Each structure stands twice: as structure tokens, then as C-alpha cells.
Amino acid sequence: MEEEQVTPAETTESGALRRFGRYAWQSVAMLICLTILVGVIYPLFITGIGQAAFHHKANGSLIQQGGAIVGSSLIGQPFSDPGYFWSRPSATGGGPYNADASGGSNLGPTNPALLKLIADRIAALRAADPGNELPVPIDLVTASASGLDPDISPAAAAYQIGRVARVRGLSQATVEALVQKYTRGRQFGFLGEPRVNVLELNLALDALTK
């Protein structure tokens, strides 16, 4: 690569200032161009693609009921009424399922505080469904690392079918069929685990018993 030639005039103080001014202008022009390209054009282009091809997902996968937004299929909600399926516990700061403070409890597996939390959650599940002697699925008594899980495992949903059916006055077969309907398999057939979206399932329950 050829070296830039410096004329004798540019070795003077005024020449050095002219060179500085030229380099400064080139830097400013590059900054402006890149700002427009990656700060304006690129975000607008990607946003346009998202809105055109993935409108629902790009806007937060929001769920509407009766014209009002009741939640998102991506963020869980707490349920404690025995007539609803309960979500996985959440340990986010400032309250459960707080998307502004996503995180886990950071309690170790031998921490007495965690063991007490699990025992209390098991007791609450047993109290809401005294005749249920099935083992309590782990995801019904432990929080995830994000604290925002909208889904529970099929085993966690199956554990609650009897209670929900009894409280709502539905047959167990009817509730089982609804759980099956809202059970999603592994993504692409091999990624992740089967799961049940709690909010969608509970909304379907409400629609079924209206």
C-alpha cells in the first residue's frame, strides 16, 4: 500500500491544521453515515420485516380476551384459585413474574430457606387437593432461573386435572382433553421438552365453563 505523500507546505503549522481539519471532517462524515445506516436504516428495515412477517410475535405475543390484553404467552402469571391450573413459582424481585426484574432465588439446593419454600409449596398443593396422592412434579415447587416461565410440564398439568375438574364441576375427561389440546411438543421435534401454556389453558377453561 502506498504511503500518503506529504507536501512541504503541509509540514508547516498551517499545513498541519489543514490536514487535521480534513481528517476531522472525514471522521465526522463516517460517523454520520454509520449512524444513519446502523442507527436508523437497519433498525427500520428489521422492524419492518418483523411487523410484516411476524406481527404477533414482534409485538410481544400478547393475548387478548374480549378486546382487552390479558397477558402474553411468553410471560407467566400467578394463579392461586383452585379452579385454575397453577403456574410454576416465580422468584423475581418486586413480585412474581416481574419482567423488569427477571431472575431466580439464587438459593442453593441445601439452603434451608429453599427447602422451607419447597415444603410450603407442597403443603399448599396438598391442601388445595387433599385426595391427590400423586408425586408433586418438581416444576410446581421450584422457580426457574428467569422466573418468567409461562409453561408447565405435562406432568404438572396432569397433577392438577382432578382438582380443577372437581372445582369447576367438569368431568376429568373433559379437562384432560383440554390439557392435551394446549400441550405443545418439542420444537422441530427435538428441541426442548413438551409443555403446557398455563394462561392459554386457563382462558380456555373459562370459555368452556361460561
N, C-alpha and C positions, 0 to 999 in steps of 0.2 A: 504494500500500500504506500502510495506516495505521501511524503511529508508535506504539510502545508507550508507554502513559501511565505516568508515574512519580508516585506519590502523595507528598505531603510527608513521610509517615512513612518512605518508602524513601530519602529524601535524608539521613537520619541515619545514623550509623555502624551501628546495629543493623539498619536497613533495608537498607543495602548488603550486610551479611553475609547477610541472608535472601535477597536477590537472587542473591548468589554461590552460596549453597547450592542454590537452585532450579536455576540454570544448570548447576552441577556435577552434580546428580542427573540432569538431562536428558541431559547428555553421557555419563554413565556408563550410563544406560539405553539410549541409542542404541548405545554401544559393545557392550553385552551383546547387544542384538538383532541387530546386524550380524555379530557374532562367531558367534552361533548360526546365522544364516542362511547366510552365505558360508563359514564355517569348519566347519560340521557338516552342516546340511541339504543344501546344494548338493553338497558332495563325496560324501555318501552317495547322493544321487539320481543323480549322474553315474556313480558306481561301480556302482550297481545296474543302470543301463541297459547299461553296458559288459559286466558279467558275464552279463546276460540275453541280450543281442543279439550280443555279440562276445566270447564267453567265451575262445576260443583266443587271439585277438589281445590281449585285455585282460590276459592272463596271460603275455605275452611271446613268443607264437608258438613255444612250446617243442616240441621234437621228442623223442619217446620211442622207445626201442628195447628190447624185452624187459622192459618195465616200468620202465626207468631213463631218466632225462633225459640225452640225449647232446649237446644243444645247442639253439640257437634258429635258426629260419630267417631271422632278422633280423641275426645277427652271425656273421661268418665264422670259420673255424678254419684253422690252418696244416696243410698236408699236404705231406710230402716223400717218402713211399713212391711209387716209380714205378708201382705198381699202382693208384694213386688219381689222380683229377683234382686238380691243384694250384690253390690259390686265388690271388686277387690278393695281391701283397705288402702287408704292413701295417707302418706306421712308428709305431705307438702306443708311448707310453712304458711301460717296465717289461715289455716283451714284445709279441709280435704279437697283434692283436685284443683288446687290453685295453680293455674298455668303460669302465673308470674313468679312462682317460687317452686318450680319443679325440683324434686329431689326425694331421696329416701330418708330413713330414720338414722342411718349410719350406726345402728346398734349391732354389735357382733352377735354371733349365734349362741354364745354362752352368757350374754349380758342378762342379768336378772330382770331388767326393765323390759327387754324384748320377750322374755319368757312369760312375764306377767301379762303383757299385751296380748300374746297369743292365747293364754289361758282365758283372759276376759272375753276375747272374741269367740272362742269355742263355747264359753258359757252362754253368750248372747244367742248364738245359733241354736244351742240345745234348748234354751228357754223359749225361743220362738217356735220350736218344733220338737216338743218333748218326746214324741214317739219315734223319732228318727234315730235309728241306731247305726246308720252308715258311718264309715270313717269320714271325718271332715277334710275335704280337699285343702291342700296347702295354700292355694291361692285365695281362699276365703278368709285366711287368718294372718297372712303376711303381705306387706306392702311391696310394691315393685321399686326399682331404682328411680323411676321417673315420678311415681305417684299419680300418674295421669291415665293409667290403663283403662280403656273403655270396654275391654273384653274380659270374660272369664273363660275358664276351660269348660268343655262339655261336661266333665265330671262335677265341676262346681255348680253348673246349671242343673244337672240331674239330681244332685243332693237337695236342691230346693224345690223340685217339682211337686212333691207331696204337700208341702206346706202351702205353696201358692195355690194349688188346686183346691185344697180344703178351705182356705180363707175366702177364695173367690167363688166357691160353690161350683167349680168346674170338675169335670172328670179328669182323672190323671192322664188318660189317653189324649185328651184334647190339649192339655198343657205340654205333654211330651211331643206331640205333633208340631206345636208352635216352636218349641225349642229346636227341633230338627230343622224347621224352616229357616231359622235365623242362625244356624250353625254354619260357619264358613270353614272350608277345608284349607289345607296348606296352599300358600301362594305358589302358582305354577306347578302345583302337585308335589313339591318337595321342600319349599322354604317355610320355616316357622312351624307352628302347631295349629290344629283345629281350634276354633274359638267362637264365642257367642257374644255379640254386642248387647250389653245389658240395657242401654237406653232404648234401642230399637225394639228389643224383646218386650220391655215393659210398656212401651207405647202400643205395641200390637196387642198386649193383654188388655189394656184399657179400651181399645177399639173393639175387642172381642166381647167385652162384658158391658158395653153401653146399652 
